[in-house]
Amino acid sequence: MPPPRLLLVLILLAVASPAPAAAPAPKVPGQSYFGTARHVEYLAGDLPLVITVPHGGRAQPADLPPRQKGVTVMDANTQELARDLVAELERLSGGRVHVIFSHLHRSRLDPNREIVEAANGHPGAEQVWREFHAAIEGALAAAVARHGFAFLVDLHGHAHPVARLELGYALAGPQLNRSDAAFDASGVIGLSTLADLHARRGGSAADLIRGPRSLGSLLAAGGLPATPSGPDPQPGDQPFFAGGYIVQRHAAAAETRKVDGLQIECPRPGVRDTPENRARFGRITAPVLLEFLREHYGFAPAR
């Protein structure tokens, strides 16, 4: 037994020392978790798929002032589009998809921009921005821990003249507007949101982006025209969204090992405009994503 004086010191230290923080409870697949004022919703999953919907929110709370710079128009019906896609993925796989929604209107917050432009300096909006990206990081980490990889799909809507899906791999039009040989020789795949997959898979980068088994080609074969794809390999001189802040930060950055993905920009006509077309998008896109994961990652869902 220690001397009385030493025993007293040990007791005082034990009383003064804070208890170690408890580890956060694991998220339950299929359950929603909300951030401040319910502006961010994280629907927990157990599949390697993480879907983000940054521009489909409608809430315009009075305590968050309108943004004075940047785009403020919402991507109409993208939350509904995502829910149809998620329901079909879960029906086909028997698993749960990780989903992160921003419920704020884009006039209050744009999570697909860096924090200065996203929140226009408002502390409340900055807090929601941090919660949105923390939820993405948590979902990706959970997927990697469970499956050894994660695949991020950032869902958007566009109003460009050509009604096709625009698949953003963080590569701009001029980088894609090349022959397959020139594209392969350029090495730009290393800057893309499929950099990790290509580094592991090898082979032609152009084949991965727009070959017959690419996501674009599989979507086009299902009835959703897309670029880049075999039938539509280059965006050409048409407007094209290459992939914004979310995929660049969470999938294309050098430190995001074991994470790949893309941004999907969806036209309103034929995809986002009616419940029937949104459901059709889910029926076509869900099996394409699962087939891509099976072929390139060896992922086999429970069902």
ABEGO torsion letter per residue (X at the ends): XBBAAAAAAAAAAAAABBBBBBBBBBBBBGBBBBBBGGABBBBBBABABBBBBAAABABBBAABBBBABEBABBBBGAAAAAAAAAAAAAAAAGBBBBBBBBABBAAABBAABBAAAAAGGBAAAAAAAAAAAAAAAAAAAAAAAAAGBBBBBBBBBBABABBBBBBBAGBBAAAABBBAAAAAAAGAAAABAAAAAAAAAEEBAAAAAABAABAAAAAAAAGBBBOBBAABABAEABBBBAEBAAAAAAAABAABBGBBEBBBBBBABGAAABAAAAAAAAAAAAAAAAAAAAAAAGBBBAX
